[in-house]
């Protein structure tokens, strides 16, 4: 039985990890897991081990909000390095989270660890910090990419396909697209996805509540499973129905208003028309503008830009995020442009990410 040490700090990283482990167990054999990940995975896959730290202990966003976690992260890295020498580990899998995973890889190399290191979901060096490229390439053995244009920046990246295409089980059809266009307003289902972190939710929910009053049909609020016991952070939500399964909600919805993040690309791939709305602390935006040189912040639009295509969806940032602005965008939405881009995205990103990662882990 192989043992993998994983670092999956984000909710999305754990979703991707879950698919990889599912494919690995189906196609190869049982495994053991150590490191940082969602503790529910231990129960789901019948593992004897538990994570060194739960991934929920590292949930934060922004340049300011992450500061209290620095000392915990340093302690965790030290413990993980020690674990890599005291346990028989076949491979180390780091998923996303460069602020943690790059220092961890540096610590492993400094301590002369010989364990093969895989970096899955590479840092967005095309947005900023291109200086990290040689650091990443010298500290990881395998660079597993989920974006076709990563090889423009990383000389040894392996494109594996995008994990969302493995995780989404139900996509909208051409008939669904026609239905959206023909439905009466009072029949339409509108989804609101204010993000997963407390800070995101608190900034967007007052606007989403005001916006929701403009719709006559069913209004559904997406609450991630780990927030279902913390509904107070959303405020008064009695006018919304609650759904925690994002792909299922997006398939059901006729339109969505979404905080920037993985959910925007998820909506694009499912085929649900949406508008991106994002508000952050002023200091975070100021710092980001100094370093990030991109036309868009939504991943679907960034991918379209790299592929030489027009944007897929409207984006509203900071003070532009007002209920009337978002509603006007909904009223004037160009559905045909959106539906055409959905087909392009699915073909461009391709399937098979979990299968390729499981194979890499098996053969390492």
Secondary structure, DSSP 8 states (H G I E B T S, - for coil): -EEEEEEE-SHHHHHHHHHHHHHHHHHS--EEEEEEE-THHHHHTT-S---SEEGGGG---STTTTGGGHHHHHHHHHHHHHHHHHS--SEEEEES-HHHHHHHHHHHHHTT--S-EEEES---TTTS-TTHHHHHHHH-SEEEESSTTGGGT-TTEEE---THHHH------HHHHHHHHH--GGG-EEEEE--SSHHHHHHHHHHHHHHHTT--SEEEEE--GGGTT-GGGG---TTSEEE--HHHHHHH-SEEEEESSHHHHHHHHHT--EEEEE---HHHHHHHHHH---S-SSHHHHHHHHTT---SS-EEEGGG--HHHHHHHHHT--HHHHHHHHHHHHHHH-S-HHHHHHHHHHH-
